């Protein structure tokens, strides 16, 4: 049952969509967080990290009000791992789930760490593309502007943002010159990956509004649905 106040909330969040693995647990107003950069180790690390925080807080899965997950965009495999682990935990504990954009989570981190009000978040999507979206602050939460897309940096038409804009994510590290040509921004080098603690912030209003769903309805958002494979010689 969803609690009426933050004071009674117990909420778990996890993300495995990028090279980082992130877990956060909110118990009332207290938040515990674990963030690790562990490429290709997500399936081994995520459950021990979840158990570590639950044990530290003395909370069991069936005491949770819900589980929040990074729904993408990001690594296809990483996003699938996050959704699958969330569903497994939620089914076993009979708790609802809610997906949060990984780009929105990084934008929310810019608000938390730098008091940003406008953010362009970009994740290196490989194949010379980025997953990218713009966000603006409304009532303390980052809300989407330009829709999230997978695109080559040189093909971006612009975001129409004026004033101070922060740039977050690995996309701004890989394609800084090309992206700055499209949108002048302050690159926040301390925000490369989404953190589950910011997913908690974005999910709280949805919890109060009853927007969490049953585990079987958890869906990834890949943004890019097609993958181009180079044909191997002799195949």
C-alpha positions in Angstrom: 0.0 0.0 0.0 1.4 3.4 -0.9 2.2 5.6 2.0 0.6 9.0 2.3 3.8 10.8 3.3 7.5 10.6 2.5 8.2 9.8 6.1 6.7 6.3 5.7 8.1 5.5 2.2 10.4 2.6 1.5 11.5 2.7 -2.2 14.3 0.9 -4.0 15.8 2.1 -7.3 18.3 0.4 -9.6 20.0 1.1 -12.9 22.3 -1.0 -15.1 21.8 0.9 -18.4 25.3 2.2 -18.8 28.8 1.2 -17.8 27.8 2.1 -14.2 25.7 0.0 -11.9 23.7 2.0 -9.4 21.3 1.2 -6.5 19.6 3.5 -4.1 17.2 2.9 -1.2 15.0 5.5 0.3 13.6 4.9 3.8 11.6 7.9 4.9 13.8 10.9 4.3 17.0 8.9 4.4 18.7 7.7 1.1 21.4 5.1 0.8 23.3 5.0 -2.5 25.8 2.7 -4.2 27.4 3.6 -7.5 30.0 1.5 -9.3 31.5 1.7 -12.7 31.7 -2.0 -13.6 31.4 -2.6 -17.4 30.0 -6.0 -18.3 29.7 -7.0 -14.6 26.1 -5.8 -14.1 24.5 -9.2 -13.8 27.1 -10.2 -11.1 27.0 -6.9 -9.1 23.5 -5.6 -9.1 21.9 -8.2 -6.7 24.7 -8.0 -4.1 24.5 -4.2 -4.2 20.7 -4.4 -3.7 21.2 -6.8 -0.8 23.9 -4.6 0.8 21.6 -1.6 1.0 18.6 -3.6 2.2 20.7 -5.2 4.9 22.2 -1.9 5.9 18.8 -0.3 6.3 17.2 -3.4 7.9 14.5 -3.5 5.2 13.1 -6.6 3.4 11.9 -6.6 -0.2 8.3 -7.2 0.8 8.4 -4.0 3.0 9.0 -1.9 -0.1 6.3 0.4 -1.6 7.8 -0.1 -5.0 10.9 -0.6 -7.1 12.2 2.0 -9.6 14.3 1.1 -12.6 16.3 2.8 -15.3 14.2 2.2 -18.3 16.7 3.4 -20.8 18.0 4.6 -23.1 21.4 2.9 -22.8 23.1 -0.4 -23.6 20.5 -2.8 -24.9 21.9 -5.6 -22.7 22.2 -3.3 -19.7 18.6 -2.0 -20.0 17.3 -5.6 -20.3 19.3 -6.7 -17.2 17.8 -3.8 -15.2 14.2 -4.6 -16.3 14.7 -8.3 -15.7 16.2 -7.9 -12.2 13.4 -5.4 -11.3 10.7 -7.8 -12.4 12.2 -10.7 -10.6 12.5 -8.8 -7.3 9.1 -7.2 -7.7 7.3 -10.5 -8.5 8.8 -12.2 -5.5 7.9 -9.4 -3.1 4.6 -8.5 -4.8 5.4 -4.8 -5.1 4.8 -2.4 -8.1 7.4 -0.9 -10.3 8.1 2.3 -12.2 10.6 3.2 -15.0 12.6 6.4 -15.1 14.5 7.8 -18.1 18.2 7.5 -17.7 18.7 10.9 -19.4 16.2 12.5 -17.0 18.1 11.0 -14.1 21.3 12.6 -15.2 19.5 15.9 -15.7 18.1 15.7 -12.2 21.7 15.1 -10.9 22.7 18.4 -12.5 20.0 20.1 -10.6 21.1 18.4 -7.4 24.8 19.0 -7.8 24.9 22.3 -9.7 21.4 23.8 -9.2 20.9 23.5 -13.0 17.6 24.6 -14.5 18.3 23.6 -18.1 20.1 20.4 -19.1 21.0 18.5 -22.3 21.8 14.9 -21.4 23.6 12.6 -23.8 24.8 9.0 -23.6 27.4 7.6 -26.1 25.2 5.2 -28.1 28.1 3.8 -30.1 27.9 3.6 -33.9 28.8 7.4 -34.0 25.5 8.3 -32.3 24.3 9.6 -29.0 21.1 9.1 -27.0 20.1 12.7 -26.3 17.4 14.8 -24.8 16.8 18.2 -23.2 15.2 19.0 -19.9 14.0 22.0 -17.9 13.3 22.4 -14.3 9.7 22.6 -13.2 8.7 22.5 -9.5 12.0 21.0 -8.6 11.9 18.2 -11.1 13.5 17.9 -14.6 10.9 17.7 -17.3 11.6 16.7 -20.9 11.8 19.2 -23.7 13.0 17.8 -27.0 12.1 14.2 -27.2 14.8 11.6 -26.5 16.4 10.3 -29.7 19.3 8.4 -31.0 21.1 10.6 -33.5 24.5 11.5 -35.0 25.7 14.7 -33.3 26.2 16.5 -36.6 22.5 15.8 -37.5 21.1 17.5 -34.4 19.0 20.5 -35.3 19.3 22.2 -32.0 17.4 22.5 -28.7 16.4 26.1 -28.6 17.8 26.6 -25.0 19.0 30.0 -24.0 20.8 31.1 -20.9 22.9 28.8 -18.7 22.7 25.2 -19.9 24.4 22.2 -18.3 25.6 19.2 -20.3 25.8 15.8 -18.7 26.6 12.2 -19.8 29.3 10.3 -21.7 28.0 11.7 -25.0 29.4 15.0 -24.1 32.8 13.5 -23.4 33.0 11.6 -26.7 31.5 14.2 -29.0 32.1 17.5 -27.1 33.1 19.6 -30.1 30.2 18.5 -32.3 27.6 18.9 -29.5 28.9 22.3 -28.4 28.5 23.4 -32.0 24.8 22.6 -31.7 24.2 23.8 -28.1 26.5 26.0 -26.0 26.6 24.4 -22.5 28.7 24.0 -19.4 29.9 20.4 -19.4 29.5 18.8 -16.0 32.3 16.2 -16.0 31.2 14.8 -12.7 27.9 13.5 -14.2 28.8 10.8 -16.7 26.2 8.1 -15.7 22.7 8.0 -14.2 22.5 7.5 -10.5 19.6 5.6 -8.9 19.3 8.3 -6.2 18.0 10.8 -8.8 15.6 8.2 -10.1 14.1 8.1 -6.6 13.5 11.9 -6.8 11.8 11.6 -10.2 9.7 8.6 -9.1 8.3 10.0 -5.9 5.5 12.0 -7.5 4.5 9.0 -9.6 4.3 6.9 -6.4 2.0 9.4 -4.8 -0.1 9.6 -7.9 -0.5 5.8 -8.1 1.4 5.5 -11.4 3.5 2.5 -10.4 2.5 -0.6 -12.3 2.6 -4.4 -11.9 5.9 -6.0 -12.5 4.9 -7.7 -15.7 4.1 -4.3 -17.2 7.7 -3.0 -16.8 9.0 -2.0 -20.2 12.4 -0.9 -21.5 12.8 2.2 -23.7 15.6 1.6 -26.1 15.0 4.7 -28.3 17.0 3.1 -31.0 15.2 -0.2 -32.1 17.5 -1.2 -34.9 21.1 -2.3 -34.7 23.3 -2.4 -37.7 25.6 -5.4 -37.9 28.7 -5.4 -40.1 28.6 -8.5 -42.4 31.4 -10.8 -41.6 33.8 -12.0 -44.4 32.6 -15.3 -45.8 29.1 -15.1 -44.3 
